[in-house]
């Protein structure tokens, strides 16, 4: 009876509410702790339901800047602060009772570069070796004091599935043994230094690579690459300079951000491309350069333009888009740009196979110029589904959005469904009714066209 009463007391708080944490199985608590930064997970040992379960977490996350801000309540700036951080990380690793770990994240940002010495570099390499020895599957490493050479064991791990390197260099391994990461599926290189040869050695050592993420924006480090990978299916490329040859016969999804005009892209043997997402395009391109970029994606089924990329092509005068085979288009236009409607119309007219169109509100509610007579009519033979998303947080729909709706209803001859979402518009019930009434007066080329408001 005594033990039961003690359990009843422990499972209730002072106000009589049941303590649900005490009833959770240890496996679930460990999973919850693994989603936290390791510093927060360690602090839970002061709570009875958690005890020392943090020593069993399969995911370890250490961030230098966040650690010092929480401990000292101010940004780090001294060598002493880094010593305290490495001491905490080392102790946390020694107390971890798992033989293997799933995820290891080490982020050392805002480190005073004057304090960078051989001891700090040695400590960092030791921490990475620990992760590799524990057969880590997901490794994230960010070190921005200066370019850093990860230990060679990182590039020969048989267990890594995901690898992210930020501000590192590959140059040191150019003349060493061939990297072998036979199980690596995703590789992210962010501002990573090294030669084309070192990069190719790394890629060739990843025979099962599925996703490749490269960011060389603002002319930093890896530029003018020959990307040769027969297995890559998704490629994210953010570049500002150089020439890039893509020899990826299995590539299906290409996310691309071109920050400057001095970029040349060539596709060699890319025959399976299905989706291209333009996240950025330079605002000072000419029509020839844009057409060169579009020609890379003319056989894709889905094309997407972010608001930044859409604005980039809006600045080009006398633009004529090449014919393509796009079946789905996703646009994030900027409605306050004077050529917004013209660009939307030209993109649609050049897509003779278009079946689905999705247009988002963009970043502005301003009005754009009206359609010119030459652009207001065309035949959209295959377009069946259209979705127009309302402006986020704005009070009224702009005239440009209404004109796009009218244009699509008038020219899509087999249109089946046009969905108009109000989103978080600050429209009154009367204003919404007026919008529905106005759209209902638009002429429809398709007798089966249904307009749905949500």
C-alpha positions in Angstrom: 0.0 0.0 0.0 2.9 2.3 0.8 4.6 1.8 -2.6 1.3 2.5 -4.4 0.7 5.7 -2.5 4.2 6.9 -3.3 3.7 6.2 -7.0 0.4 8.0 -6.9 2.1 11.0 -5.3 4.9 11.0 -7.9 2.5 10.9 -10.8 0.6 13.9 -9.6 1.7 17.5 -9.4 0.8 19.9 -6.6 -2.5 20.8 -8.3 -3.5 17.1 -8.7 -2.9 16.9 -12.5 -1.3 13.7 -13.7 2.4 13.9 -14.7 2.2 12.3 -18.1 5.9 12.3 -18.6 6.4 9.8 -15.9 4.2 7.4 -17.7 6.1 7.5 -21.0 8.3 4.5 -21.9 12.0 5.2 -21.8 12.4 4.6 -25.6 10.0 7.5 -26.3 11.7 9.9 -23.9 15.1 9.1 -25.5 13.5 9.8 -28.9 12.3 13.2 -27.6 15.7 14.0 -26.2 17.4 13.2 -29.5 15.4 16.0 -31.2 16.9 18.6 -28.8 20.4 20.2 -28.8 22.6 18.1 -26.7 23.0 20.9 -24.1 19.2 21.0 -23.5 19.1 17.2 -23.4 21.8 17.1 -20.7 19.9 19.7 -18.6 16.9 17.3 -18.4 18.8 15.1 -16.0 17.5 17.4 -13.3 14.0 16.2 -14.0 12.9 12.9 -12.5 11.2 11.4 -15.5 14.3 11.9 -17.6 17.1 10.9 -15.2 20.2 10.0 -17.2 18.4 8.9 -20.3 20.2 11.7 -22.3 23.2 9.3 -22.3 21.3 7.0 -24.6 20.3 9.5 -27.3 21.3 8.4 -30.9 21.6 12.0 -32.1 24.2 14.5 -30.8 24.1 18.2 -31.7 26.7 20.7 -30.5 26.7 24.4 -31.4 29.4 26.6 -30.1 27.6 29.9 -30.4 24.4 28.7 -28.9 26.3 27.0 -26.1 28.2 30.1 -25.0 25.2 32.4 -25.3 23.2 30.2 -23.0 26.0 29.6 -20.5 27.5 33.1 -20.3 24.4 35.0 -21.6 26.6 36.9 -24.2 28.3 36.2 -27.5 31.6 34.3 -27.4 34.8 36.2 -28.1 37.7 34.5 -26.3 39.8 31.4 -26.4 38.7 30.5 -22.9 35.1 30.3 -24.1 36.0 27.8 -26.7 37.9 25.7 -24.2 34.8 25.5 -22.1 32.8 24.4 -25.1 35.2 21.6 -26.1 35.3 20.4 -22.5 31.5 20.1 -22.5 31.5 18.3 -25.8 34.2 15.9 -24.7 32.4 15.0 -21.5 29.1 14.5 -23.2 30.7 12.1 -25.7 32.5 10.1 -22.9 29.2 9.7 -21.0 27.2 8.7 -24.1 26.5 4.9 -23.7 25.6 4.0 -27.2 28.0 2.0 -29.3 26.8 3.7 -32.5 25.1 7.0 -33.2 22.7 8.0 -36.0 23.5 11.7 -36.2 26.3 14.0 -35.2 26.1 17.8 -35.7 29.1 20.1 -34.9 28.7 23.8 -35.6 31.5 26.1 -34.6 30.6 29.6 -35.8 31.6 33.1 -34.6 34.9 31.8 -33.3 37.5 34.5 -32.9 39.9 33.8 -35.7 42.9 35.1 -33.7 42.3 32.2 -31.2 42.5 29.5 -33.9 45.6 27.4 -33.2 46.7 23.8 -33.7 45.1 22.7 -30.4 41.7 23.9 -31.5 42.1 22.2 -34.9 43.3 19.0 -33.1 40.2 19.1 -30.8 37.9 19.4 -33.8 39.5 16.6 -35.7 39.2 14.4 -32.5 35.5 15.1 -32.3 35.0 14.2 -35.9 37.0 11.0 -35.5 34.8 10.1 -32.6 31.7 10.4 -34.7 33.2 8.2 -37.5 34.3 5.6 -34.9 30.7 5.4 -33.7 29.6 4.6 -37.2 27.6 7.8 -37.6 25.1 7.9 -40.5 24.4 11.6 -40.7 27.3 14.0 -40.2 27.0 17.8 -40.3 30.1 19.9 -39.8 30.4 23.7 -39.9 33.6 25.5 -39.0 33.9 29.1 -40.2 37.0 30.3 -38.5 39.0 29.4 -41.6 39.0 26.6 -44.1 39.5 23.4 -42.3 40.7 19.9 -43.4 38.4 17.2 -42.0 40.3 14.0 -41.0 40.7 11.5 -43.8 38.5 8.9 -42.0 35.4 11.1 -42.9 35.9 10.3 -46.6 36.4 6.6 -46.1 33.5 5.9 -43.8 31.4 2.9 -44.9 28.4 4.0 -42.7 27.8 7.6 -43.7 24.5 8.2 -45.5 24.3 12.0 -45.3 27.3 14.3 -45.2 27.2 18.1 -45.0 30.5 20.2 -45.0 30.5 23.9 -44.5 33.6 26.0 -45.0 36.0 23.1 -45.4 38.6 22.2 -48.0 39.2 19.1 -50.2 42.6 20.2 -51.4 44.5 18.2 -48.8 43.1 14.9 -50.1 43.8 15.4 -53.8 47.0 13.3 -53.8 45.8 10.8 -51.1 43.9 7.5 -51.4 40.6 7.5 -53.2 37.6 8.4 -51.0 35.2 5.5 -50.5 31.8 6.3 -49.1 29.8 3.4 -50.6 26.6 4.1 -48.7 26.5 7.9 -49.0 23.1 9.1 -50.4 23.3 12.8 -49.8 26.3 15.2 -50.0 26.1 18.9 -49.3 29.1 21.1 -50.0 28.7 24.7 -48.8 31.5 27.2 -49.6 33.9 24.2 -49.8 37.4 24.8 -51.3 39.3 22.5 -53.6 40.2 21.8 -57.2 38.1 20.1 -59.8 40.3 17.1 -59.5 39.7 16.8 -55.8 36.0 17.2 -56.3 35.8 14.5 -58.9 37.8 12.2 -56.7 35.2 12.7 -53.9 32.2 12.2 -56.2 33.6 9.1 -57.8 34.0 7.6 -54.4 30.3 7.8 -53.8 28.7 5.3 -56.2 25.3 5.4 -54.6 24.9 9.2 -54.3 21.3 10.3 -54.8 21.3 14.0 -53.9 24.1 16.6 -54.4 23.9 20.1 -53.0 26.6 22.6 -54.1 26.7 26.3 -53.0 29.6 28.3 -54.5 27.7 31.7 -54.5 29.7 35.0 -54.6 32.6 33.4 -56.4 33.9 31.4 -53.4 35.9 28.2 -53.9 34.6 25.3 -56.1 34.0 26.8 -59.5 34.1 25.5 -63.0 33.2 21.9 -62.1 32.7 18.8 -64.2 29.9 17.1 -62.2 30.1 13.4 -63.2 27.7 11.1 -61.3 25.7 8.3 -62.9 23.6 7.9 -59.8 22.6 11.4 -58.8 18.8 12.0 -59.1 18.6 15.5 -57.4 21.0 18.3 -57.8 21.0 21.7 -56.1 23.4 24.2 -57.7 23.9 27.7 -56.4 26.6 29.5 -58.4 27.9 32.9 -59.3 30.8 32.3 -61.6 32.4 29.6 -63.7 31.4 26.9 -66.1 29.6 23.7 -65.0 29.2 20.6 -67.0 26.5 18.2 -65.7 27.1 14.6 -66.7 24.3 13.1 -64.7 22.2 10.6 -66.8 19.9 9.7 -63.9 19.2 13.4 -62.9 15.4 14.0 -62.4 15.3 17.2 -60.2 17.4 20.3 -60.8 17.2 23.2 -58.3 19.3 26.0 -59.6 20.2 29.5 -58.4 22.4 31.6 -60.8 23.5 34.7 -58.9 25.6 36.4 -61.6 25.7 36.5 -65.4 29.1 34.9 -65.8 27.8 31.3 -65.4 27.7 28.7 -68.2 25.8 25.5 -67.8 26.1 22.5 -70.1 24.2 19.2 -69.8 25.8 16.0 -71.1 23.7 12.9 -71.3 20.9 14.3 -69.0 17.9 12.4 -70.5 15.7 11.8 -67.4 15.2 15.4 -66.2 11.6 15.8 -64.9 11.6 19.0 -62.7 13.6 22.2 -62.8 13.2 24.9 -60.0 14.7 28.3 -60.7 15.4 29.9 -57.3 17.5 32.8 -58.6 18.3 34.4 -61.9 20.5 37.5 -62.4 18.6 40.8 -63.1 21.1 41.9 -65.7 20.8 39.0 -68.1 20.0 39.4 -71.8 17.4 37.3 -73.6 20.1 35.0 -75.1 21.5 34.1 -71.7 18.0 33.4 -70.2 17.1 31.3 -73.3 20.4 29.3 -72.7 19.3 28.5 -69.2 15.7 27.6 -70.3 17.0 25.3 -73.0 18.5 23.1 -70.3 15.0 22.5 -69.0 12.8 22.6 -72.1 12.2 18.8 -71.9 11.3 18.8 -68.2 7.7 18.3 -67.2 7.6 20.7 -64.2 9.1 24.2 -64.1 9.1 26.5 -61.1 10.1 30.1 -60.7 10.7 31.7 -57.3 9.8 35.4 -56.8 13.4 36.3 -57.2 13.9 34.3 -60.4 10.6 35.7 -61.8 11.7 39.2 -61.2 15.0 38.4 -62.9 13.3 37.5 -66.2 10.8 40.4 -65.8 13.7 42.9 -66.4 14.5 41.6 -69.8 13.0 43.7 -72.6 11.7 42.1 -75.8 11.9 38.7 -74.3 10.6 35.7 -76.3 10.6 32.4 -74.6 11.6 29.3 -76.6 9.0 26.5 -77.1 9.2 23.9 -74.4 7.5 20.7 -73.2 6.5 21.8 -69.7 3.3 20.2 -68.4 3.2 21.9 -65.0 4.3 25.5 -64.2 4.6 27.0 -60.7 5.0 30.8 -60.5 5.7 33.2 -57.7 5.2 36.5 -59.6 5.8 40.0 -58.2 2.5 41.8 -59.1 3.9 45.3 -58.6 6.3 44.8 -61.5 5.2 46.5 -64.7 5.9 43.5 -66.9 4.4 40.9 -64.6 1.4 40.0 -66.7 3.4 40.0 -69.9 5.9 37.5 -68.5 3.1 35.3 -67.2 1.4 35.3 -70.6 4.5 34.6 -72.6 5.5 31.7 -70.3 2.1 30.2 -70.8 2.1 30.7 -74.6 5.5 29.1 -75.0 4.3 26.0 -73.1 2.1 24.2 -75.6 1.9 21.0 -73.5 0.8 22.8 -70.3 -1.7 20.9 -68.3 -1.5 22.4 -64.8 -0.7 26.0 -63.7 -0.2 27.2 -60.1 0.3 30.9 -59.4 1.1 32.2 -55.9 0.5 35.7 -54.6 4.2 36.7 -54.6 5.7 39.4 -52.3 3.7 42.4 -53.3 0.0 43.4 -53.8 0.8 46.3 -56.2 -0.9 46.6 -59.6 1.0 45.9 -62.8 0.3 47.1 -66.3 -2.7 45.7 -68.2 -2.4 43.1 -70.9 -1.5 44.5 -74.3 -4.0 43.5 -77.1 -1.4 41.2 -78.7 -1.0 39.1 -75.6 -4.6 38.9 -74.4 -5.6 36.1 -76.7 -4.2 32.7 -77.5 -5.3 29.0 -77.4 -4.3 26.9 -74.4 -5.2 23.4 -75.8 -4.2 21.1 -72.9 -4.6 23.2 -69.8 -7.0 21.5 -67.4 -6.2 22.7 -63.8 -5.4 26.1 -62.5 -4.8 27.3 -58.9 -4.5 31.0 -58.0 -3.4 31.7 -54.5 -4.6 34.9 -52.8 -2.2 37.5 -51.4 -1.0 36.8 -47.9 -2.1 39.4 -45.5 -3.2 42.0 -48.1 -6.6 43.6 -48.1 -7.5 43.3 -51.7 -6.7 41.4 -54.8 -4.9 43.5 -57.4 -6.2 44.0 -60.9 -3.4 42.0 -62.3 -4.6 38.8 -60.6 -8.1 39.3 -61.9 -6.8 39.8 -65.4 -4.9 36.5 -65.2 -8.0 34.7 -64.1 -10.0 36.2 -67.0 -7.2 35.4 -69.5 -7.1 31.8 -68.4 -10.9 31.3 -68.5 -11.1 32.9 -71.9 -8.3 30.9 -73.6 -8.2 27.4 -71.9 -10.5 25.4 -74.2 -10.6 22.2 -72.1 -10.2 23.7 -68.6 -11.9 21.6 -66.0 -11.1 23.4 -62.7 -9.9 26.8 -61.6 -9.3 27.1 -57.8 -9.1 30.5 -56.2 -7.9 30.5 -52.6 -8.4 33.6 -50.4 -5.6 32.5 -48.1 -5.2 35.0 -45.3 -6.6 38.0 -47.2 -8.1 40.6 -45.0 -11.3 40.7 -47.1 -14.7 41.2 -45.6 -17.6 39.0 -46.5 -18.9 41.7 -48.8 -15.6 42.1 -50.6 -15.3 38.3 -51.1 -18.8 38.2 -52.5 -18.0 41.0 -55.0 -14.9 39.1 -56.1 -16.9 35.9 -56.7 -19.5 38.0 -58.6 -16.9 39.6 -60.8 -15.2 36.3 -61.7 -18.6 34.8 -62.5 -19.0 37.3 -65.3 -15.8 36.3 -67.1 -16.4 34.4 -70.4 -15.2 30.8 -70.4 -13.9 28.9 -73.4 -14.5 25.6 -71.8 -18.1 24.5 -71.0 -16.8 22.2 -68.4 -14.8 24.8 -66.5 -15.7 25.0 -62.8 -14.5 27.9 -60.6 -14.0 27.0 -56.9 -13.4 29.5 -54.1 -11.7 28.3 -50.9 
